[in-house]
Amino acid sequence: MNQPFEGKLEEHWLRDTYVDLLLEYARKDDRIVALDADLMAASSVKRFSRQTPGRAIDVGVAEANMIGVAAGLAAMGKIPFTHSFTAFASRRVCDQVTLSVAYAGLNVKMVGSDPGITAELNGGTHMSLEDVSIMRNIPGMTVYEPVDSAQLRAAFPQILAHDGPVYIRLLRRPAVRIYSKDDKLTLGKAFLLREGGDVTILATGIMVAEALLAAEELAGEGISAEVLNVHTVKPFDEEAVLRSAMKTGAVVTAENASVIGGLGSAAAECLGENCPVPLRRVGVRDCFGEVGLTDYLKEKFGLTAKEIVRAAHEVTERKNLR
């Protein structure tokens, strides 16, 4: 705990680790099927299709239909995994996910790739910053975002064992390595990455690495930051968040998404009802995305360690005024 953060990229793309896992478990369980909407190459589901003939369906550019087909398969006892970019896996199919899957209580796993600003050159039309909010508001939905390959490997059998809809927010590219294969990770339970006593930083996805960098910078200033990876935004781990907030008395959230309805909102709801402390949400502020590389977009939308440090200063100062 509190070891220097190296921030090294993994060698393999996270989407390839995901398909490796999908293949591994599909060979053990013939209920697993994959569906795609004309993006098999982008999602790497084409490899699954080639190695498991008859168990992958490409519906074409018809995401809503894909969810309907998946619901039908789930109703017949299959475990369908659907795939598209986050914009099409959430807002375009919201009604079908709500009624055909969640309302019916069906076991469909939905993978949205290129979350938030990582959609990069696909631009604002393909950059869903509201997907977490959409999915989090659907009753019975689990919303999960792995930070690296080790965490995805640990979570995959738990996702498979969960009897209900799950939305997986999946980075396609190489992730920053955070975990080792020996770390014990539980779906629905926030993971304590760094202990601290002055401020709590709750982060998810690509913002976990930024949070750890911010914590090191704050440590150099004499501010002790506690960092939790809230990989499962729903169900929200209130117990872990409240325990940390009660200890530090100040909280910052950091997410690669809109601050409206996502991790920051979940934290605000939890803290407002149980433990009111100064809170600052780092994320995208009520605007659309745009074309650009990830590093540029991080600066553009304030998704940086620098912004987390600034937020930590703000909440600790407010705490000290109380």
Secondary structure, 3 states (H helix, E strand, C coil): CCCCCCCCECCCCHHHHHHHHHHHHHCCCCCEEEEECCCHHHHCHHHHHHHCCCCEEECCCCHHHHHHHHHHHHHCCCEEEEEEEHHHHCCCCHHHHHHHHHHCCCCCEEEEECCHHHHHHHCHHHCCCCHHHHHHCCCCCEEECCCCHHHHHHHHHHHHHCCCCEEEEECCCCCECCCCCCCCCCCCCCEEEECCCCEEEEECCCHHHHHHHHHHHHHHCCCCEEEEECCEEECCCHHHHHHHHHHHCCEEEEEEEECCCCHHHHHHHHHHHHCCCCEEEEEECCCCCCCCCHHHHHHHHCCCHHHHHHHHHHHHHHHHHC
